[in-house]
């Protein structure tokens, strides 16, 4: 990503960002609400109109037709059909991805929804719904998964399980780009991107970040970076 | 377009409708109730034979317009459309899937409503009854295509529902059902010439009055189908992969 520049309305959300996400790692995109995380992720998926800069994904320009089966995207809100069952939703997304039907069972196991396959999505809890949305993105085993706050509203056990799943997927070679505003999730990432008001405050490994700021945890490190920036 | 993806989308849309029993029941029952009411009101007069068939063409257009505009508005606002367009699904597959699903529903609706009108209410039809069904289905596809297009201009479901009177009632007033089109003021007659529902009603009227109707009806059906294709083309312009 080089010099990415995005306006939403008349507001300049990303005033020019350059960064590289290494393959096969879990990369955390952290920062406060309204800092441009979603806009950055949408630009990588190729659904955001950008004013300038280039975004190259898996060797192709973002949003090119060849990438559509190779990139999975989960929006913040569960974008699945609430009037269909879990299985009907996943079967449809499997058909779109050209994935075999066995994939449906695999992803339902992966997000721990196998017990609710025949339940309509609107009868599920918020956390279950967002897992259906995540499962839909896992179908077809995309090479790059872009997840916008996938753990919001989930209980601690589920959050731990999902981060375990992200780790497993990365170990199998999937590149994971996961946004969150919960700083304690930073320790589960291989690499961290700290985004605030459209500017990249850090692009480092968790250990490197703590070393550089001398802070005891990611949250403190983030505050230290903000203060350092304000002082400069 | 990819037939596999189009069929998968049509199947998904039909599954959604099947899960909604009340919508399904209304889709089939409401036209029959209205036709029955009409036959009853004009009992013993020739009016029902005159306007019964044209109304069989109007119902599927109105119903499919409403259902599609709300359904696609939901896709736009729930984020599912954005998700679909980030998958290998093409815009043509999306539009084709909706047209196919609602076209199939329209076949069922038209068969039931036409059968009810002819056998229960005694509607007199000079031409072949099967053509009534064909015209009704083309009207339904037109309604689907128009509904899909206008859903792009609605932000809320309240707005989408109000597009029905805004788009459909003027066509209903001008389509020749209330006053024959050649009896309208000249400007309105010209206006009615460029509205698709006029041709749908013309086709239905020809069918009820002429035994050998296929030629004229074919021409009218072709015009309605052309309008439907035009609306689908306009609708595809409103499906954007990239949004602000």
Boltz contact constraints between the chains, C-beta under 6 A:
constraints:
  - contact:
      token1: [A, 45]
      token2: [B, 86]
      max_distance: 6.0
  - contact:
      token1: [A, 47]
      token2: [B, 82]
      max_distance: 6.0
  - contact:
      token1: [A, 47]
      token2: [B, 86]
      max_distance: 6.0
  - contact:
      token1: [A, 47]
      token2: [B, 242]
      max_distance: 6.0
  - contact:
      token1: [A, 49]
      token2: [B, 242]
      max_distance: 6.0
  - contact:
      token1: [A, 49]
      token2: [B, 244]
      max_distance: 6.0
  - contact:
      token1: [A, 68]
      token2: [B, 87]
      max_distance: 6.0
  - contact:
      token1: [A, 68]
      token2: [B, 88]
      max_distance: 6.0
  - contact:
      token1: [A, 69]
      token2: [B, 88]
      max_distance: 6.0
  - contact:
      token1: [A, 73]
      token2: [B, 86]
      max_distance: 6.0
  - contact:
      token1: [A, 75]
      token2: [B, 79]
      max_distance: 6.0
  - contact:
      token1: [A, 77]
      token2: [B, 79]
      max_distance: 6.0
  - contact:
      token1: [A, 79]
      token2: [B, 79]
      max_distance: 6.0
  - contact:
      token1: [A, 79]
      token2: [B, 80]
      max_distance: 6.0
  - contact:
      token1: [A, 79]
      token2: [B, 83]
      max_distance: 6.0
  - contact:
      token1: [A, 83]
      token2: [B, 16]
      max_distance: 6.0
  - contact:
      token1: [A, 83]
      token2: [B, 19]
      max_distance: 6.0
  - contact:
      token1: [A, 84]
      token2: [B, 15]
      max_distance: 6.0
  - contact:
      token1: [A, 88]
      token2: [B, 15]
      max_distance: 6.0
  - contact:
      token1: [A, 92]
      token2: [B, 12]
      max_distance: 6.0
  - contact:
      token1: [A, 95]
      token2: [B, 8]
      max_distance: 6.0
  - contact:
      token1: [A, 96]
      token2: [B, 87]
      max_distance: 6.0
  - contact:
      token1: [A, 96]
      token2: [B, 89]
      max_distance: 6.0
